[in-house]
Amino acid sequence: MKKSFVRTFVVTVLGIGALTLTACDVKAKEYVAGEKVKIGLITLHDSQSTYDKNFIDAMSVAAKNLGARIDGDPIIKTGINEDQSCFNAARDLVKQGCNVIFADSFGHEEYMLKAAKKWPQVQFCHATGTQALTAKQSNYHNAFASIYEGRFLAGYAAGLKLQKMVEANSLKESNYDANGNIKLGYVGAFPYAEVVSGFTSWYLGVKEVVSNVVMDVTFTKSWYDFNAEEAGARALINGGAALVSQHADSMGAPGECEKQGVPNVTYNVETKDACPNTYVAYSRINWAPYYEAVVNAMFDGKAIAGENNNNYTGTIATGSVEYNVADAEDLAKVKLIEAELKAGTRKVFDCSKFTVGGKNLTSYTADVEDMGDFAPESEAIKTENGITFFDESAKRSAPYFDIIIDGITKLN
């Protein structure tokens, strides 16, 4: 059940606040609705990383929109590793008077949750995390967005581009496998559900236009490694990939595609200027609506609009999912697909559109409730409007689609 921030703060302070304050050398002031909100942000890298830049830029937009509701400029701590450094950064932000602290990287979660327990008067909001659902810590929140829809739309744009390449007879023999399927390539960071959900939705978007495609995925095992991402794209292209996309945070992969003249779809950054000859489309999460939803809820003494069980999932409708397409005519076609997604007449993970081991899914148990045991416990397949589909990000904000479907091959 949702609770207002005012009620949450009162319960927390009366229950454990006194004990917490005596246990810490840093004291947090209890926030009162109607006061200006002081914001802190912790990022894994700095603006050289396209992923972190996305969070930082969105904070600037949100701060401008929030105006007099916030106390000065947000305090941003960059280059904070996924270790005790994150807790220390949170501690310093609490010391500086922050009422709400955001963090942007998956590995920050353990330390953000630890900080939330230490300073219950402060709201801690962690992007991409999985534990808010089970932690039952009233001042700890997870957030993500239905970016799988943005990736699907970017994939559809890639399919339109690929179709033109086929019609122009511009593909090489090496771009086809032995069965006549066109090869695609994808540079991923880690084999986590977040990445798997992303590359699967992108691949399914391409297949909506060009059905005879297969895709190789290579992982860099890092969120941000220019050389590894560049090398990954190069290996995929050398292996025959006719079109490449990625879930990695540098310009390594797009830059390599530009060098070799291979069309590319990006994530978090639009490369129409940096890669004018190969940019096809991009998608990203716009974090500004979430920042604003949290601060406005605090200021007004209400629950966070759109949050369920301390999980927030932004959508295209909330302005949290953005994309663009280089070709104007193709963009118009993609907009028609977007309208179907909004109406619910099309689903990204429509089970009739993919197979696993040669069969369509009718049931799948996903690991939604993060108890640290990696044990699946929640049915993820749903039927709505006559469509049976994997209901991604419905039960928590972070993705839990972790299935390798037919046509996709993990190289490492």
Secondary structure as a PSIPRED ss2 file (coil, helix, strand):
# PSIPRED VFORMAT (PSIPRED V4.0)

   1 M C   1.000  0.000  0.000
   2 K C   1.000  0.000  0.000
   3 K C   1.000  0.000  0.000
   4 S C   1.000  0.000  0.000
   5 F H   0.000  1.000  0.000
   6 V H   0.000  1.000  0.000
   7 R H   0.000  1.000  0.000
   8 T H   0.000  1.000  0.000
   9 F H   0.000  1.000  0.000
  10 V H   0.000  1.000  0.000
  11 V H   0.000  1.000  0.000
  12 T H   0.000  1.000  0.000
  13 V H   0.000  1.000  0.000
  14 L H   0.000  1.000  0.000
  15 G H   0.000  1.000  0.000
  16 I H   0.000  1.000  0.000
  17 G H   0.000  1.000  0.000
  18 A H   0.000  1.000  0.000
  19 L H   0.000  1.000  0.000
  20 T H   0.000  1.000  0.000
  21 L H   0.000  1.000  0.000
  22 T H   0.000  1.000  0.000
  23 A H   0.000  1.000  0.000
  24 C C   1.000  0.000  0.000
  25 D C   1.000  0.000  0.000
  26 V C   1.000  0.000  0.000
  27 K C   1.000  0.000  0.000
  28 A C   1.000  0.000  0.000
  29 K C   1.000  0.000  0.000
  30 E C   1.000  0.000  0.000
  31 Y C   1.000  0.000  0.000
  32 V C   1.000  0.000  0.000
  33 A C   1.000  0.000  0.000
  34 G C   1.000  0.000  0.000
  35 E C   1.000  0.000  0.000
  36 K C   1.000  0.000  0.000
  37 V E   0.000  0.000  1.000
  38 K C   1.000  0.000  0.000
  39 I E   0.000  0.000  1.000
  40 G E   0.000  0.000  1.000
  41 L E   0.000  0.000  1.000
  42 I E   0.000  0.000  1.000
  43 T C   1.000  0.000  0.000
  44 L C   1.000  0.000  0.000
  45 H C   1.000  0.000  0.000
  46 D C   1.000  0.000  0.000
  47 S C   1.000  0.000  0.000
  48 Q C   1.000  0.000  0.000
  49 S C   1.000  0.000  0.000
  50 T H   0.000  1.000  0.000
  51 Y H   0.000  1.000  0.000
  52 D H   0.000  1.000  0.000
  53 K H   0.000  1.000  0.000
  54 N H   0.000  1.000  0.000
  55 F H   0.000  1.000  0.000
  56 I H   0.000  1.000  0.000
  57 D H   0.000  1.000  0.000
  58 A H   0.000  1.000  0.000
  59 M H   0.000  1.000  0.000
  60 S H   0.000  1.000  0.000
  61 V H   0.000  1.000  0.000
  62 A H   0.000  1.000  0.000
  63 A H   0.000  1.000  0.000
  64 K H   0.000  1.000  0.000
  65 N H   0.000  1.000  0.000
  66 L H   0.000  1.000  0.000
  67 G H   0.000  1.000  0.000
  68 A H   0.000  1.000  0.000
  69 R H   0.000  1.000  0.000
  70 I E   0.000  0.000  1.000
  71 D C   1.000  0.000  0.000
  72 G C   1.000  0.000  0.000
  73 D C   1.000  0.000  0.000
  74 P C   1.000  0.000  0.000
  75 I E   0.000  0.000  1.000
  76 I E   0.000  0.000  1.000
  77 K E   0.000  0.000  1.000
  78 T C   1.000  0.000  0.000
  79 G C   1.000  0.000  0.000
  80 I C   1.000  0.000  0.000
  81 N C   1.000  0.000  0.000
  82 E C   1.000  0.000  0.000
  83 D C   1.000  0.000  0.000
  84 Q H   0.000  1.000  0.000
  85 S H   0.000  1.000  0.000
  86 C H   0.000  1.000  0.000
  87 F H   0.000  1.000  0.000
  88 N H   0.000  1.000  0.000
  89 A H   0.000  1.000  0.000
  90 A H   0.000  1.000  0.000
  91 R H   0.000  1.000  0.000
  92 D H   0.000  1.000  0.000
  93 L H   0.000  1.000  0.000
  94 V H   0.000  1.000  0.000
  95 K H   0.000  1.000  0.000
  96 Q C   1.000  0.000  0.000
  97 G C   1.000  0.000  0.000
  98 C C   1.000  0.000  0.000
  99 N C   1.000  0.000  0.000
 100 V E   0.000  0.000  1.000
 101 I E   0.000  0.000  1.000
 102 F E   0.000  0.000  1.000
 103 A E   0.000  0.000  1.000
 104 D C   1.000  0.000  0.000
 105 S C   1.000  0.000  0.000
 106 F H   0.000  1.000  0.000
 107 G H   0.000  1.000  0.000
 108 H H   0.000  1.000  0.000
 109 E H   0.000  1.000  0.000
 110 E H   0.000  1.000  0.000
 111 Y H   0.000  1.000  0.000
 112 M H   0.000  1.000  0.000
 113 L H   0.000  1.000  0.000
 114 K H   0.000  1.000  0.000
 115 A H   0.000  1.000  0.000
 116 A H   0.000  1.000  0.000
 117 K H   0.000  1.000  0.000
 118 K H   0.000  1.000  0.000
 119 W C   1.000  0.000  0.000
 120 P C   1.000  0.000  0.000
 121 Q C   1.000  0.000  0.000
 122 V C   1.000  0.000  0.000
 123 Q E   0.000  0.000  1.000
 124 F E   0.000  0.000  1.000
 125 C E   0.000  0.000  1.000
 126 H E   0.000  0.000  1.000
 127 A E   0.000  0.000  1.000
 128 T C   1.000  0.000  0.000
 129 G C   1.000  0.000  0.000
 130 T C   1.000  0.000  0.000
 131 Q C   1.000  0.000  0.000
 132 A H   0.000  1.000  0.000
 133 L H   0.000  1.000  0.000
 134 T H   0.000  1.000  0.000
 135 A H   0.000  1.000  0.000
 136 K C   1.000  0.000  0.000
 137 Q C   1.000  0.000  0.000
 138 S C   1.000  0.000  0.000
 139 N C   1.000  0.000  0.000
 140 Y E   0.000  0.000  1.000
 141 H E   0.000  0.000  1.000
 142 N E   0.000  0.000  1.000
 143 A E   0.000  0.000  1.000
 144 F E   0.000  0.000  1.000
 145 A E   0.000  0.000  1.000
 146 S C   1.000  0.000  0.000
 147 I H   0.000  1.000  0.000
 148 Y H   0.000  1.000  0.000
 149 E H   0.000  1.000  0.000
 150 G H   0.000  1.000  0.000
 151 R H   0.000  1.000  0.000
 152 F H   0.000  1.000  0.000
 153 L H   0.000  1.000  0.000
 154 A H   0.000  1.000  0.000
 155 G H   0.000  1.000  0.000
 156 Y H   0.000  1.000  0.000
 157 A H   0.000  1.000  0.000
 158 A H   0.000  1.000  0.000
 159 G H   0.000  1.000  0.000
 160 L H   0.000  1.000  0.000
 161 K H   0.000  1.000  0.000
 162 L H   0.000  1.000  0.000
 163 Q H   0.000  1.000  0.000
 164 K H   0.000  1.000  0.000
 165 M H   0.000  1.000  0.000
 166 V H   0.000  1.000  0.000
 167 E H   0.000  1.000  0.000
 168 A C   1.000  0.000  0.000
 169 N C   1.000  0.000  0.000
 170 S C   1.000  0.000  0.000
 171 L C   1.000  0.000  0.000
 172 K C   1.000  0.000  0.000
 173 E H   0.000  1.000  0.000
 174 S H   0.000  1.000  0.000
 175 N H   0.000  1.000  0.000
 176 Y E   0.000  0.000  1.000
 177 D C   1.000  0.000  0.000
 178 A C   1.000  0.000  0.000
 179 N C   1.000  0.000  0.000
 180 G C   1.000  0.000  0.000
 181 N C   1.000  0.000  0.000
 182 I E   0.000  0.000  1.000
 183 K E   0.000  0.000  1.000
 184 L E   0.000  0.000  1.000
 185 G E   0.000  0.000  1.000
 186 Y E   0.000  0.000  1.000
 187 V E   0.000  0.000  1.000
 188 G E   0.000  0.000  1.000
 189 A C   1.000  0.000  0.000
 190 F C   1.000  0.000  0.000
 191 P C   1.000  0.000  0.000
 192 Y C   1.000  0.000  0.000
 193 A H   0.000  1.000  0.000
 194 E H   0.000  1.000  0.000
 195 V H   0.000  1.000  0.000
 196 V H   0.000  1.000  0.000
 197 S H   0.000  1.000  0.000
 198 G H   0.000  1.000  0.000
 199 F H   0.000  1.000  0.000
 200 T H   0.000  1.000  0.000
 201 S H   0.000  1.000  0.000
 202 W H   0.000  1.000  0.000
 203 Y H   0.000  1.000  0.000
 204 L H   0.000  1.000  0.000
 205 G H   0.000  1.000  0.000
 206 V H   0.000  1.000  0.000
 207 K H   0.000  1.000  0.000
 208 E C   1.000  0.000  0.000
 209 V C   1.000  0.000  0.000
 210 V C   1.000  0.000  0.000
 211 S C   1.000  0.000  0.000
 212 N C   1.000  0.000  0.000
 213 V E   0.000  0.000  1.000
 214 V E   0.000  0.000  1.000
 215 M E   0.000  0.000  1.000
 216 D E   0.000  0.000  1.000
 217 V E   0.000  0.000  1.000
 218 T E   0.000  0.000  1.000
 219 F E   0.000  0.000  1.000
 220 T C   1.000  0.000  0.000
 221 K C   1.000  0.000  0.000
 222 S C   1.000  0.000  0.000
 223 W C   1.000  0.000  0.000
 224 Y C   1.000  0.000  0.000
 225 D C   1.000  0.000  0.000
 226 F H   0.000  1.000  0.000
 227 N H   0.000  1.000  0.000
 228 A H   0.000  1.000  0.000
 229 E H   0.000  1.000  0.000
 230 E H   0.000  1.000  0.000
 231 A H   0.000  1.000  0.000
 232 G H   0.000  1.000  0.000
 233 A H   0.000  1.000  0.000
 234 R H   0.000  1.000  0.000
 235 A H   0.000  1.000  0.000
 236 L H   0.000  1.000  0.000
 237 I H   0.000  1.000  0.000
 238 N H   0.000  1.000  0.000
 239 G C   1.000  0.000  0.000
 240 G C   1.000  0.000  0.000
 241 A C   1.000  0.000  0.000
 242 A C   1.000  0.000  0.000
 243 L E   0.000  0.000  1.000
 244 V E   0.000  0.000  1.000
 245 S E   0.000  0.000  1.000
 246 Q E   0.000  0.000  1.000
 247 H E   0.000  0.000  1.000
 248 A C   1.000  0.000  0.000
 249 D C   1.000  0.000  0.000
 250 S C   1.000  0.000  0.000
 251 M C   1.000  0.000  0.000
 252 G H   0.000  1.000  0.000
 253 A H   0.000  1.000  0.000
 254 P H   0.000  1.000  0.000
 255 G H   0.000  1.000  0.000
 256 E H   0.000  1.000  0.000
 257 C H   0.000  1.000  0.000
 258 E H   0.000  1.000  0.000
 259 K H   0.000  1.000  0.000
 260 Q H   0.000  1.000  0.000
 261 G C   1.000  0.000  0.000
 262 V C   1.000  0.000  0.000
 263 P C   1.000  0.000  0.000
 264 N E   0.000  0.000  1.000
 265 V E   0.000  0.000  1.000
 266 T E   0.000  0.000  1.000
 267 Y E   0.000  0.000  1.000
 268 N C   1.000  0.000  0.000
 269 V C   1.000  0.000  0.000
 270 E C   1.000  0.000  0.000
 271 T C   1.000  0.000  0.000
 272 K C   1.000  0.000  0.000
 273 D C   1.000  0.000  0.000
 274 A C   1.000  0.000  0.000
 275 C C   1.000  0.000  0.000
 276 P C   1.000  0.000  0.000
 277 N C   1.000  0.000  0.000
 278 T C   1.000  0.000  0.000
 279 Y E   0.000  0.000  1.000
 280 V E   0.000  0.000  1.000
 281 A E   0.000  0.000  1.000
 282 Y E   0.000  0.000  1.000
 283 S E   0.000  0.000  1.000
 284 R E   0.000  0.000  1.000
 285 I E   0.000  0.000  1.000
 286 N C   1.000  0.000  0.000
 287 W C   1.000  0.000  0.000
 288 A H   0.000  1.000  0.000
 289 P H   0.000  1.000  0.000
 290 Y H   0.000  1.000  0.000
 291 Y H   0.000  1.000  0.000
 292 E H   0.000  1.000  0.000
 293 A H   0.000  1.000  0.000
 294 V H   0.000  1.000  0.000
 295 V H   0.000  1.000  0.000
 296 N H   0.000  1.000  0.000
 297 A H   0.000  1.000  0.000
 298 M H   0.000  1.000  0.000
 299 F H   0.000  1.000  0.000
 300 D H   0.000  1.000  0.000
 301 G C   1.000  0.000  0.000
 302 K C   1.000  0.000  0.000
 303 A C   1.000  0.000  0.000
 304 I C   1.000  0.000  0.000
 305 A C   1.000  0.000  0.000
 306 G C   1.000  0.000  0.000
 307 E E   0.000  0.000  1.000
 308 N E   0.000  0.000  1.000
 309 N C   1.000  0.000  0.000
 310 N C   1.000  0.000  0.000
 311 N E   0.000  0.000  1.000
 312 Y E   0.000  0.000  1.000
 313 T E   0.000  0.000  1.000
 314 G E   0.000  0.000  1.000
 315 T C   1.000  0.000  0.000
 316 I C   1.000  0.000  0.000
 317 A C   1.000  0.000  0.000
 318 T C   1.000  0.000  0.000
 319 G C   1.000  0.000  0.000
 320 S C   1.000  0.000  0.000
 321 V E   0.000  0.000  1.000
 322 E E   0.000  0.000  1.000
 323 Y E   0.000  0.000  1.000
 324 N E   0.000  0.000  1.000
 325 V E   0.000  0.000  1.000
 326 A C   1.000  0.000  0.000
 327 D C   1.000  0.000  0.000
 328 A H   0.000  1.000  0.000
 329 E H   0.000  1.000  0.000
 330 D H   0.000  1.000  0.000
 331 L H   0.000  1.000  0.000
 332 A H   0.000  1.000  0.000
 333 K H   0.000  1.000  0.000
 334 V H   0.000  1.000  0.000
 335 K H   0.000  1.000  0.000
 336 L H   0.000  1.000  0.000
 337 I H   0.000  1.000  0.000
 338 E H   0.000  1.000  0.000
 339 A H   0.000  1.000  0.000
 340 E H   0.000  1.000  0.000
 341 L H   0.000  1.000  0.000
 342 K H   0.000  1.000  0.000
 343 A H   0.000  1.000  0.000
 344 G C   1.000  0.000  0.000
 345 T C   1.000  0.000  0.000
 346 R C   1.000  0.000  0.000
 347 K C   1.000  0.000  0.000
 348 V C   1.000  0.000  0.000
 349 F C   1.000  0.000  0.000
 350 D E   0.000  0.000  1.000
 351 C H   0.000  1.000  0.000
 352 S H   0.000  1.000  0.000
 353 K H   0.000  1.000  0.000
 354 F C   1.000  0.000  0.000
 355 T C   1.000  0.000  0.000
 356 V E   0.000  0.000  1.000
 357 G C   1.000  0.000  0.000
 358 G C   1.000  0.000  0.000
 359 K E   0.000  0.000  1.000
 360 N C   1.000  0.000  0.000
 361 L C   1.000  0.000  0.000
 362 T C   1.000  0.000  0.000
 363 S C   1.000  0.000  0.000
 364 Y C   1.000  0.000  0.000
 365 T E   0.000  0.000  1.000
 366 A E   0.000  0.000  1.000
 367 D C   1.000  0.000  0.000
 368 V C   1.000  0.000  0.000
 369 E C   1.000  0.000  0.000
 370 D C   1.000  0.000  0.000
 371 M C   1.000  0.000  0.000
 372 G C   1.000  0.000  0.000
 373 D C   1.000  0.000  0.000
 374 F C   1.000  0.000  0.000
 375 A C   1.000  0.000  0.000
 376 P C   1.000  0.000  0.000
 377 E C   1.000  0.000  0.000
 378 S E   0.000  0.000  1.000
 379 E E   0.000  0.000  1.000
 380 A C   1.000  0.000  0.000
 381 I E   0.000  0.000  1.000
 382 K E   0.000  0.000  1.000
 383 T E   0.000  0.000  1.000
 384 E E   0.000  0.000  1.000
 385 N C   1.000  0.000  0.000
 386 G C   1.000  0.000  0.000
 387 I E   0.000  0.000  1.000
 388 T E   0.000  0.000  1.000
 389 F E   0.000  0.000  1.000
 390 F E   0.000  0.000  1.000
 391 D C   1.000  0.000  0.000
 392 E C   1.000  0.000  0.000
 393 S C   1.000  0.000  0.000
 394 A C   1.000  0.000  0.000
 395 K C   1.000  0.000  0.000
 396 R C   1.000  0.000  0.000
 397 S C   1.000  0.000  0.000
 398 A C   1.000  0.000  0.000
 399 P C   1.000  0.000  0.000
 400 Y C   1.000  0.000  0.000
 401 F C   1.000  0.000  0.000
 402 D C   1.000  0.000  0.000
 403 I C   1.000  0.000  0.000
 404 I C   1.000  0.000  0.000
 405 I C   1.000  0.000  0.000
 406 D C   1.000  0.000  0.000
 407 G C   1.000  0.000  0.000
 408 I E   0.000  0.000  1.000
 409 T E   0.000  0.000  1.000
 410 K E   0.000  0.000  1.000
 411 L C   1.000  0.000  0.000
 412 N C   1.000  0.000  0.000
